[in-house]
Amino acid sequence: MKTELLSNLESQNPDATPEPALRLAGVARHYQTGNGRLDILKDANLAVQPGEIVALVAPSGAGKSTLLHLAGLLERPDGGEIFINGQPTAHLDDEGRTAMRRNGIGFVYQFHHLLPEFSALENLVIPQLIAGLSRQEAAERGMELLDYLQIGPRASHRPAELSGGEQQRVAIARAVINAPRLILADEPTGNLDPKTADHVFKALTGLVRESDLAALVATHNLDLASRMDRAITLSDGQIIPADLS
């Protein structure tokens, strides 16, 4: 049964054809190096739909981080357009891009980046307070999500008192606590042993399915990538289907 929080994350009109949560249209990105221009993306196209989890697999240096930074509005493309929930972003100034990141995108990194002096629950309450919720409502929502991820009993523990898998589940909870429509994850299980990585992956996948989020997950773990809806890679500046065989 879905919790109230997860139900509130869902689309208000589930029968309508959804806009992609993330769409790249003809995106280009290059850098100047001592040897000339390095093209990372050239006329690249991608769409990630609500409820879809997409693996991004590519060798180191191929541009995975650049693609995530562009999708997360942390970098600007040199050409093309990036749409978040159907909204174009090229025209946005820094303040507008920050607002869209805060309201529409959740980030999960290889290292949890939790605030060490605060408990697991407080790490979820703080971003909600910034978004304007009352402390009581923020705490109730935070506990609901921690319980869903099966770490409610650890709510009062600080990050150093949590296992690696527990830390990452709190980081995932923090990424979705303000109801974004898009999750961007960069090697979210990279620091974990296989068994713990599997638990964290199932937690992330469960949230994507239950709340109709969209997720783009960069990973070197081909086993986990094969369990996502599809996998993409980067080749000669293009985003193409990945062969995981």
C-alpha positions as CSV (number, residue, x, y, z in Angstrom):
1,M,0.0,0.0,0.0
2,K,1.3,3.4,-0.9
3,T,2.0,5.9,1.8
4,E,0.4,9.4,1.8
5,L,3.7,11.0,1.0
6,L,4.3,8.7,-2.0
7,S,0.8,9.2,-3.3
8,N,1.3,12.9,-3.1
9,L,4.3,12.6,-5.4
10,E,2.2,11.1,-8.2
11,S,0.9,12.9,-11.2
12,Q,-2.4,14.6,-10.7
13,N,-3.7,13.2,-14.0
14,P,-2.3,9.7,-14.4
15,D,-4.3,9.1,-17.6
16,A,-2.7,11.9,-19.5
17,T,0.3,11.3,-21.7
18,P,3.1,12.4,-19.5
19,E,5.8,14.8,-20.5
20,P,9.3,13.4,-20.2
21,A,10.7,14.3,-16.9
22,L,14.0,14.9,-18.7
23,R,14.5,15.7,-22.4
24,L,17.7,16.7,-24.2
25,A,17.2,18.0,-27.7
26,G,20.2,18.5,-29.9
27,V,22.5,19.2,-26.9
28,A,26.1,20.0,-27.5
29,R,28.9,20.4,-25.0
30,H,32.6,21.0,-25.6
31,Y,35.7,22.1,-23.7
32,Q,38.8,23.8,-24.8
33,T,42.0,21.9,-24.0
34,G,45.7,22.5,-24.8
35,N,45.2,20.2,-27.8
36,G,42.2,22.1,-29.1
37,R,38.4,21.6,-28.7
38,L,37.1,18.4,-27.1
39,D,33.5,17.6,-28.0
40,I,31.7,15.7,-25.3
41,L,28.2,15.8,-26.7
42,K,27.2,16.6,-30.3
43,D,23.5,17.0,-31.2
44,A,22.7,14.6,-28.4
45,N,19.1,13.5,-27.7
46,L,17.5,11.7,-24.8
47,A,14.1,11.4,-23.1
48,V,13.4,9.8,-19.7
49,Q,9.8,9.2,-18.8
50,P,8.1,9.3,-15.4
51,G,8.3,5.9,-13.8
52,E,11.4,5.0,-15.8
53,I,14.9,4.2,-14.5
54,V,17.6,4.5,-17.1
55,A,21.2,3.3,-16.6
56,L,24.1,5.4,-17.9
57,V,27.1,3.3,-18.6
58,A,30.3,4.4,-20.2
59,P,34.1,4.2,-19.6
60,S,35.7,6.8,-17.4
61,G,36.3,10.0,-19.3
62,A,33.5,9.4,-21.8
63,G,31.3,12.2,-20.4
64,K,28.9,10.6,-17.9
65,S,29.5,13.3,-15.3
66,T,29.1,16.0,-17.9
67,L,25.8,14.6,-19.0
68,L,24.5,14.4,-15.4
69,H,25.7,18.0,-14.8
70,L,23.9,19.2,-17.9
71,A,20.7,17.3,-16.9
72,G,20.9,18.7,-13.4
73,L,21.4,22.3,-14.7
74,L,24.8,22.5,-13.0
75,E,26.4,23.2,-16.4
76,R,25.0,25.0,-19.5
77,P,25.0,23.4,-22.9
78,D,26.8,25.0,-25.8
79,G,23.9,24.2,-28.0
80,G,20.5,22.6,-28.0
81,E,17.9,22.6,-25.2
82,I,17.3,20.8,-22.0
83,F,13.7,20.4,-20.8
84,I,12.8,19.5,-17.2
85,N,9.2,18.4,-16.9
86,G,8.5,20.0,-20.3
87,Q,10.0,23.3,-19.4
88,P,12.9,24.7,-21.4
89,T,15.9,25.8,-19.4
90,A,18.2,27.6,-21.8
91,H,16.7,31.0,-21.1
92,L,16.9,30.7,-17.3
93,D,19.3,32.8,-15.4
94,D,21.3,31.4,-12.4
95,E,18.5,32.1,-10.0
96,G,15.9,30.4,-12.2
97,R,18.2,27.3,-12.7
98,T,18.7,27.1,-8.9
99,A,14.9,27.2,-8.3
100,M,14.3,24.5,-10.9
101,R,17.0,22.3,-9.3
102,R,15.6,22.8,-5.8
103,N,12.0,22.1,-6.8
104,G,12.3,19.6,-9.7
105,I,15.5,17.6,-9.4
106,G,16.9,15.3,-6.7
107,F,20.6,14.3,-6.6
108,V,22.2,11.1,-5.2
109,Y,26.0,10.8,-5.2
110,Q,28.5,8.0,-4.6
111,F,29.2,9.5,-1.2
112,H,26.1,10.3,0.8
113,H,27.1,14.0,1.7
114,L,24.8,14.0,4.7
115,L,25.3,16.7,7.2
116,P,27.4,15.0,9.9
117,E,26.2,17.0,12.9
118,F,22.5,16.2,12.3
119,S,20.5,13.0,12.7
120,A,19.1,11.1,9.7
121,L,15.7,12.6,10.3
122,E,17.1,16.1,10.7
123,N,18.9,15.7,7.3
124,L,15.4,15.2,5.8
125,V,13.7,18.0,7.8
126,I,16.2,20.8,6.9
127,P,15.5,20.8,3.1
128,Q,11.8,20.8,3.8
129,L,12.1,23.8,6.2
130,I,14.0,25.6,3.4
131,A,11.1,24.8,1.1
132,G,8.7,26.4,3.5
133,L,7.1,23.5,5.4
134,S,6.5,23.6,9.2
135,R,8.9,21.6,11.4
136,Q,6.1,19.3,12.4
137,E,5.0,18.5,8.9
138,A,8.6,18.1,7.8
139,A,9.3,15.7,10.6
140,E,6.2,13.6,9.8
141,R,7.0,13.4,6.1
142,G,10.6,12.5,6.9
143,M,9.6,9.7,9.3
144,E,7.1,8.4,6.8
145,L,9.9,8.1,4.2
146,L,12.4,6.6,6.5
147,D,9.9,4.0,7.5
148,Y,9.2,3.2,3.9
149,L,12.9,2.7,3.4
150,Q,13.0,0.5,6.5
151,I,15.4,2.7,8.5
152,G,12.8,4.4,10.7
153,P,14.4,3.0,13.9
154,R,17.7,4.7,12.9
155,A,16.0,8.2,12.5
156,S,17.8,9.7,15.6
157,H,21.3,8.4,14.6
158,R,23.9,10.7,13.0
159,P,25.5,9.6,9.7
160,A,28.6,8.3,11.5
161,E,26.4,5.9,13.5
162,L,24.8,4.5,10.3
163,S,26.1,1.7,8.0
164,G,27.0,2.6,4.4
165,G,23.8,1.2,3.1
166,E,21.7,3.1,5.7
167,Q,23.6,6.3,4.8
168,Q,22.8,5.9,1.2
169,R,19.1,5.2,1.9
170,V,18.9,8.4,3.9
171,A,20.6,10.2,1.0
172,I,18.0,8.8,-1.4
173,A,15.2,9.9,1.0
174,R,16.7,13.4,1.1
175,A,16.8,13.5,-2.7
176,V,13.1,12.8,-3.0
177,I,11.7,14.5,0.2
178,N,10.7,17.7,-1.6
179,A,8.9,15.8,-4.3
180,P,11.1,16.3,-7.4
181,R,10.0,14.6,-10.7
182,L,13.6,13.6,-11.7
183,I,16.3,11.8,-9.8
184,L,19.9,12.0,-11.0
185,A,22.3,9.4,-9.4
186,D,26.0,9.3,-9.9
187,E,27.4,5.8,-8.9
188,P,25.0,5.6,-5.9
189,T,26.2,2.1,-5.0
190,G,29.9,2.6,-5.9
191,N,31.2,2.5,-2.3
192,L,29.1,-0.5,-1.2
193,D,29.6,-4.2,-1.1
194,P,27.4,-6.2,-3.5
195,K,24.8,-7.2,-0.9
196,T,24.4,-3.7,0.4
197,A,24.4,-2.3,-3.1
198,D,21.5,-4.6,-4.0
199,H,19.5,-3.3,-1.0
200,V,20.2,0.3,-1.9
201,F,19.3,-0.3,-5.6
202,K,16.0,-1.9,-4.6
203,A,15.2,1.1,-2.3
204,L,15.8,3.5,-5.2
205,T,13.9,1.4,-7.7
206,G,11.0,1.1,-5.3
207,L,10.7,4.8,-4.9
208,V,10.9,5.4,-8.7
209,R,8.1,2.9,-9.2
210,E,5.8,3.9,-6.3
211,S,6.0,7.6,-6.9
212,D,6.3,7.7,-10.7
213,L,9.6,9.5,-10.6
214,A,12.1,9.4,-13.5
215,A,15.7,8.4,-12.7
216,L,19.0,8.6,-14.7
217,V,21.6,6.5,-12.9
218,A,25.3,6.5,-13.8
219,T,26.9,3.2,-12.8
220,H,29.8,0.9,-13.6
221,N,27.8,-2.0,-12.2
222,L,26.6,-3.9,-15.3
223,D,24.5,-6.3,-13.2
224,L,22.5,-3.4,-11.7
225,A,22.3,-1.7,-15.1
226,S,20.8,-4.8,-16.6
227,R,18.0,-4.6,-14.1
228,M,16.9,-1.1,-15.1
229,D,14.4,-0.3,-17.8
230,R,17.1,0.4,-20.3
231,A,20.7,1.4,-20.6
232,I,22.4,4.1,-22.6
233,T,26.0,5.0,-23.3
234,L,28.0,7.8,-25.0
235,S,29.7,7.3,-28.3
236,D,31.3,10.0,-30.4
237,G,29.2,12.6,-28.7
238,Q,26.0,10.8,-29.2
239,I,23.6,9.1,-26.6
240,I,23.0,5.6,-27.9
241,P,21.6,2.3,-26.4
242,A,24.2,0.4,-24.5
243,D,25.0,-3.2,-25.1
244,L,25.3,-4.9,-21.7
245,S,26.1,-8.4,-23.1
